[in-house]
Amino acid sequence: MNEYLLRIKSFLERLDTDTLSALEDISKTKTYKKGEFLLRQDEVCRFNFNIEEGILRKFYLNDGKELTTEFFFTNDIAVSFGSYSLQKPSKEFIQALTDTVVSQTDFTAFQNAKINYPKLIELNLLFTEYYIMWLENRLFEFHAFDATHRYLLLIKDQPHIVQNIPLTYIASYLGVSLETLSRIRSKI
């Protein structure tokens, strides 16, 4: 678990019982089978998904081709950020790559709960900061490192990735063809 997720976990552990109870009341545990969609393109992202177990991916279609933008693992928070924040149709899909268990929190219920439980405003800010930091890091990696270095970082941070995620998705995530990924892997 990265440092910022540990910060969020620590914050949650320090919440007063009333706020924690309110958060639990608006969150539901749900299981998704491998291949199921948590969100489809053009749907509004009405939930944020805290992954308790499993792997998800976020992707969009470009001229009929799937382009993977994110992988989400246990303890990550999966969301189509723009769709969730603005309650507008999503450009993206979120799909389970393995059987997955999530705790999903409804957007409207969360907004209403923030009125009575101000600590949830701080939690919302922590989630937003986490996503912005992740995005900034992803952009940095894409501009500062070549595909080989990005692949090495990915397998260092998530060593089980190659066993659980099809190589076509990994290649798409790295912004390379499957053939290029095969060449990278053969040199390592």
TAQUIZI-V508118 format. One record per helix or strand. SS is the DSSP state (A for helix, B for strand). FROM is the first residue (numbers start at 1). TO is the last residue. If there is no record, write none. Layout:
ss->[SS	SS]
from->[FROM	FROM]
to->[TO	TO]
//
This chain:
ss->[A	A	B	B	B	B	B	B	B	A	B	B	B	A	A	A	A	A	A]
from->[3	17	27	37	44	47	56	65	77	81	89	93	100	107	119	147	161	167	178]
to->[13	25	32	39	44	53	62	72	78	86	89	96	106	116	144	157	164	174	187]
//
